[in-house]
């Protein structure tokens, strides 16, 4: 499969993808939910379903 050319858009605003921390103020309940999901929940059954390498085609 050949690579796909992506045009350079000079009017794009973001140099890097934004982070949720940049948009959600400290102390907001969204941070509690994020921490619970990433640190407390056992996601091994869900993550185990993703075994192959995925992403943008080369």
N, C-alpha and C positions, 0 to 999 in steps of 0.2 A: 504494500500500500504506500502510495506516495504521500509526502508531507503536504499539508495544506498551508498556503500562504495567508498570513494574517496581516492586513494593512496596518500601518502605523497611523494612529489617530492622534494628531498633535493637540487636539482640544480636550483630551481626556484629563480629568481632574485628579485621579488617584495615581500616585507613583507605585504604592504598595496597597494591597487589600486592607481595608479598615478592620479594626478590632472592635469587639463589643465593648471593651473597656473605654474606647474613645467616645462612645455614644451614650453609655449608660452611667449615670452618676454613682459615686460610691455610696454604699448603703442601700441601694435599690434591691428589691426582692429578686430580681432577675439573676443577680450574682449568687444568691442562695440556691436557686434552682440549678444554675450551672455547676456549682460546687457539689451539690448532691448527686447530680447525674455523673459527673466525672470522677468523684472520689468515693461515693458510698454505694452506688448501685452495681450489682454484678451484671455486666454486659457481655460476659463471655459467650452466652448462647447466641446473641445477636452478632457479635464480632466474628464468631466462628463460621458464620454463613458466608463471610467475605474472604474467600481463600485465594482467589486469583488476583493477578495484577491488573488494575484497571486505571484508566486515565485517558488523556487525550491521545489519539492515535499518532504514531510517528510517521 
